[in-house]
Amino acid sequence: MTVNLIKHVAEDTDVTFAARVSTIGGESRYQEASEKDAGLINYLMRDKHGSPFEHNSMTFYVEAPIFVIREFMRHRIGFSYNEESGRYKELAPVFYVPADDRPLRQAGKPGSYIFTAGDYKQVRTVNGDIRRISEEAYSTYERLLKLEVAREVARMVLPVNIYSSFYVTCNARSLMSFLALRTKRENARFKSSPQQEIRMVADEMELQFSRLMPLTHAAFERHGRVAP
């Protein structure tokens, strides 16, 4: 997976600047973050005063398999997307194949699945079959394009493990809602079991977020990773 922070207007003082406008002594300009700001951010997070966390912006460039992108785009509130189009460009032959140590066995009920390692036969079969199907599908795709079949039709033969790319813009509040569901942490108040592949994307986005807004991220962690 590829996750690059392309641009941002996001720092902890964006939160406190927005929050203090509601008071008589509201700020008229940005200031450096301080211990006082950390206390205010902690209070806002704890008591679920969410709107001050919306006054910032982060734009990421993501490359991931289509099945991961479809999960990602279920997050709609506070997110803006633009994805590359298979109608207008020829898609590259880049496919996701799980690593040998990726858990393959699934047990349990919806919402509480447990995933464990596959045996040797499962690992070899998954790896071999996914590679074979991907190569066959792309060969068919190329053959259709050579016959001058429209790209929007030819792409129909491609599986969902082919890579696509997109830009996504969000604010800290919407990102924290995403991270609460798409990461797996022991300190989370509400446990989540996201698919491993989208966790890889979410973990990298969280790393960038924690660098941009360390006080906000620390408060998010302190209060059980629940978005305000």
NORJOPE-V549995 format. One line per field, one symbol per residue. psi: psi as a letter, one per 40 degrees, with the letter a starting at -180 (. if undefined). A space follows every 50 residues. Layout:
psi->???
//
This chain:
psi->ihhhhdiighideddddddedeidfiieiiiiiiddddddddddddefgd ddeefihhhihhhiidddddddeehdheihihiihedeihiighihhiid ehhdhhiaihefihhiiiidddddddddddddddddddddddddddefii ddddedehieeiiiiiihhiiddddddddddeihidehdhiigiiddddd ddddddddddddgdddddddddfefhi.
//
